[in-house]
């Protein structure tokens, strides 16, 4: 078995383990359709920063918050290696004022999550967030496969919510993929209200994007460029938080 085939099999096995057969099948169909059409659906959640449940990690987790004011060499290296994000992209997020929570288990980086205060942050396919006064956005959550299922996500989530609250904010928002049952369990455990569901479909050949919001108007939380979105070979949409 070649190295590429081995990695592909590991990816399939990981998806089946954490998502189950139904969600894994949906992802497989989406991958097959990708050359012509790409679709995604998110549930949008809101967190009241005056009511935050305690984390429930099953391992001892140390969470460090990094910002542009810190010595970021280590943070950039850890985040880039964990999530396979280019170091230039990690640095650009810090440069625009974003914060990152990095979880360490037994002194080993195990996962991270981002927080942005910037209105107009990208969701996907030309759709951008609308943030109001007193709000921040949690995004880009990732936990190494070997640490998943242990509540690591809950620890970084709590740390970033506390960071936002201590800076005078009242709410944080987050989008969770509708095909990511593990992350949806975090919102269920925290009893965070789902404020809307967003569906986005992009047809590559004609550069046409369709959006559908359920339970709230699209314009209440998102905007979309009037220009046609052009799909790039490097485009990738995470199924994490």
C-alpha positions as CSV (number, residue, x, y, z in Angstrom):
1,X,0.0,0.0,0.0
2,X,1.4,3.4,-1.0
3,X,1.8,6.2,1.5
4,X,-1.0,8.2,-0.2
5,X,-3.3,5.2,-0.1
6,X,-2.5,4.6,3.5
7,X,-3.3,8.3,4.4
8,X,-6.6,8.1,2.5
9,X,-7.6,4.9,4.3
10,X,-6.7,6.5,7.7
11,X,-8.9,9.5,6.7
12,X,-11.8,7.2,5.9
13,X,-11.4,5.2,9.0
14,X,-11.3,8.3,11.1
15,X,-14.5,9.7,9.5
16,X,-16.3,6.4,10.1
17,X,-15.2,6.3,13.7
18,X,-16.3,9.8,14.7
19,X,-19.1,10.6,12.3
20,X,-20.8,7.2,11.7
21,X,-21.9,5.7,8.5
22,X,-24.7,8.2,7.6
23,X,-22.6,11.4,7.9
24,X,-19.5,9.7,6.4
25,X,-21.7,8.7,3.4
26,X,-22.9,12.3,3.0
27,X,-19.3,13.5,3.0
28,X,-18.3,10.9,0.5
29,X,-21.1,12.0,-1.9
30,X,-20.1,15.6,-1.5
31,X,-16.5,14.8,-2.3
32,X,-17.6,13.0,-5.5
33,X,-19.7,16.0,-6.5
34,X,-16.9,18.5,-5.7
35,X,-15.6,18.9,-9.3
36,X,-19.1,20.3,-10.3
37,X,-20.9,21.3,-7.1
38,X,-20.0,21.9,-3.5
39,X,-22.5,22.2,-0.7
40,X,-22.3,22.8,3.1
41,X,-24.7,23.3,6.0
42,X,-24.0,24.9,9.4
43,X,-25.9,25.3,12.6
44,X,-25.3,28.7,14.1
45,X,-25.0,28.9,17.9
46,X,-24.9,31.8,20.3
47,X,-23.2,31.7,23.7
48,X,-24.2,34.0,26.6
49,X,-20.9,34.8,28.3
50,X,-22.7,35.2,31.6
51,X,-23.7,31.6,31.5
52,X,-20.8,29.3,30.7
53,X,-20.7,25.6,31.7
54,X,-17.5,24.1,33.1
55,X,-15.3,22.1,30.7
56,X,-15.5,18.3,30.9
57,X,-12.2,17.2,29.6
58,X,-11.3,13.7,30.7
59,X,-7.5,14.5,30.7
60,X,-5.7,17.3,32.5
61,X,-5.6,20.1,29.9
62,X,-3.5,23.3,30.1
63,X,-5.0,26.0,27.8
64,X,-2.8,29.0,26.7
65,X,-4.3,32.1,25.0
66,X,-2.0,33.6,22.4
67,X,-2.4,37.1,20.8
68,X,-0.3,39.4,18.6
69,X,1.2,40.8,21.8
70,X,2.9,37.5,22.7
71,X,6.0,35.9,21.5
72,X,4.2,33.9,18.8
73,X,7.0,31.7,17.3
74,X,6.0,28.7,19.4
75,X,2.2,29.2,18.9
76,X,2.5,29.6,15.2
77,X,4.6,26.5,14.9
78,X,2.2,24.4,17.0
79,X,-1.0,25.6,15.3
80,X,0.5,25.2,11.8
81,X,1.7,21.7,12.5
82,X,-1.5,20.6,14.2
83,X,-4.0,21.9,11.7
84,X,-1.8,21.9,8.6
85,X,-2.3,25.7,8.2
86,X,0.4,27.6,6.5
87,X,2.4,29.7,8.9
88,X,1.8,32.8,6.9
89,X,-2.0,32.3,7.4
90,X,-1.6,31.8,11.1
91,X,0.5,35.0,11.4
92,X,-2.1,37.0,9.4
93,X,-4.8,36.0,11.8
94,X,-2.8,37.2,14.7
95,X,-1.9,40.4,12.8
96,X,-5.6,41.3,12.4
97,X,-6.1,40.9,16.1
98,X,-7.4,37.4,16.5
99,X,-6.7,35.3,19.5
100,X,-6.0,31.5,19.7
101,X,-6.5,29.1,22.5
102,X,-4.0,26.1,22.3
103,X,-4.6,23.0,24.5
104,X,-1.7,21.0,25.8
105,X,-2.0,17.5,27.2
106,X,1.0,16.1,29.0
107,X,2.9,19.2,27.6
108,X,2.0,18.1,24.0
109,X,-0.1,20.4,21.8
110,X,-3.4,18.6,21.3
111,X,-5.8,21.2,19.7
112,X,-6.7,24.8,19.2
113,X,-9.5,27.2,18.5
114,X,-9.6,30.8,17.2
115,X,-11.5,33.9,18.3
116,X,-12.0,37.0,16.1
117,X,-13.5,40.4,16.8
118,X,-13.4,41.4,13.2
119,X,-16.7,42.0,11.4
120,X,-16.8,40.5,7.9
121,X,-14.8,37.4,8.7
122,X,-15.1,34.7,6.0
123,X,-17.4,31.7,6.5
124,X,-17.1,30.1,3.1
125,X,-17.8,30.6,-0.6
126,X,-18.0,34.4,-0.5
127,X,-20.3,34.4,2.6
128,X,-19.1,36.6,5.5
129,X,-20.1,37.1,9.1
130,X,-21.8,40.1,10.6
131,X,-20.7,40.9,14.1
132,X,-22.4,43.4,16.3
133,X,-21.1,45.4,19.3
134,X,-20.3,43.1,22.2
135,X,-19.8,40.0,20.0
136,X,-16.9,37.9,18.9
137,X,-16.7,34.8,16.7
138,X,-15.2,31.4,17.6
139,X,-13.9,29.5,14.6
140,X,-11.4,27.0,13.3
141,X,-11.5,24.5,16.1
142,X,-9.3,21.4,15.7
143,X,-8.3,18.5,18.0
144,X,-5.7,15.9,17.1
145,X,-7.5,12.5,16.3
146,X,-5.8,10.7,19.2
147,X,-7.2,13.2,21.7
148,X,-10.7,13.3,20.3
149,X,-13.6,12.1,22.5
150,X,-11.9,13.3,25.7
151,X,-13.6,16.7,25.9
152,X,-10.5,18.7,24.9
153,X,-12.8,20.9,22.7
154,X,-14.7,22.0,25.8
155,X,-11.6,23.3,27.5
156,X,-10.5,25.6,24.6
157,X,-14.1,26.7,24.1
158,X,-14.4,27.7,27.8
159,X,-11.0,29.5,27.7
160,X,-11.9,31.6,24.7
161,X,-15.3,32.5,26.1
162,X,-13.7,33.6,29.3
163,X,-11.1,35.7,27.3
164,X,-14.0,37.4,25.5
165,X,-16.0,38.0,28.6
166,X,-13.0,39.5,30.4
167,X,-12.7,42.1,27.6
168,X,-16.3,43.3,28.1
169,X,-18.0,41.2,25.4
170,X,-21.4,39.7,26.1
171,X,-21.8,37.0,23.3
172,X,-19.8,34.7,21.1
173,X,-21.0,33.1,18.0
174,X,-20.0,29.9,16.2
175,X,-20.9,27.8,13.2
176,X,-20.9,24.0,13.5
177,X,-21.1,21.7,10.5
178,X,-24.3,19.8,10.3
179,X,-22.3,16.7,9.5
180,X,-20.0,17.0,12.5
181,X,-21.9,15.2,15.4
182,X,-18.9,15.4,17.8
183,X,-18.8,19.2,17.8
184,X,-22.6,19.4,17.9
185,X,-22.5,17.5,21.1
186,X,-20.5,20.3,22.7
187,X,-23.3,22.8,21.9
188,X,-25.8,20.4,23.2
189,X,-23.9,19.9,26.5
190,X,-23.5,23.6,26.9
191,X,-27.2,24.1,26.1
192,X,-26.4,26.9,23.7
193,X,-29.4,28.0,21.7
194,X,-29.2,27.4,17.9
195,X,-30.2,30.7,16.3
196,X,-30.3,29.6,12.7
197,X,-29.2,27.0,10.1
198,X,-27.4,28.1,6.9
199,X,-27.1,26.1,3.7
200,X,-24.7,27.1,0.9
201,X,-24.5,25.5,-2.5
202,X,-21.9,26.5,-5.1
203,X,-22.0,25.4,-8.8
204,X,-18.5,25.7,-10.2
205,X,-19.2,25.8,-13.9
206,X,-21.3,28.9,-13.8
207,X,-19.8,30.4,-10.6
208,X,-23.3,30.4,-9.0
209,X,-23.9,30.3,-5.2
210,X,-27.2,29.6,-3.5
211,X,-27.8,30.4,0.2
212,X,-30.7,29.4,2.3
213,X,-31.2,30.5,6.0
214,X,-33.6,28.7,8.3
215,X,-35.1,30.1,11.5
216,X,-33.7,33.6,11.0
217,X,-33.1,35.9,8.0
218,X,-29.7,35.4,6.2
219,X,-29.0,39.2,6.6
220,X,-29.3,39.0,10.4
221,X,-25.9,37.3,10.6
222,X,-24.3,37.1,7.1
223,X,-23.6,39.1,4.0
224,X,-22.5,38.0,0.6
225,X,-20.4,39.7,-2.0
226,X,-22.2,40.9,-5.1
227,X,-19.3,39.6,-7.2
228,X,-19.5,36.0,-8.5
229,X,-17.4,33.7,-6.3
230,X,-14.7,32.0,-8.3
231,X,-13.7,28.5,-6.9
232,X,-10.0,28.0,-6.5
233,X,-8.1,24.7,-6.4
234,X,-6.9,25.5,-2.9
235,X,-10.4,26.1,-1.5
236,X,-11.2,23.8,1.4
237,X,-14.0,24.0,4.0
238,X,-13.4,22.5,7.4
239,X,-16.0,20.4,9.0
240,X,-14.8,21.4,12.4
241,X,-16.3,24.2,14.5
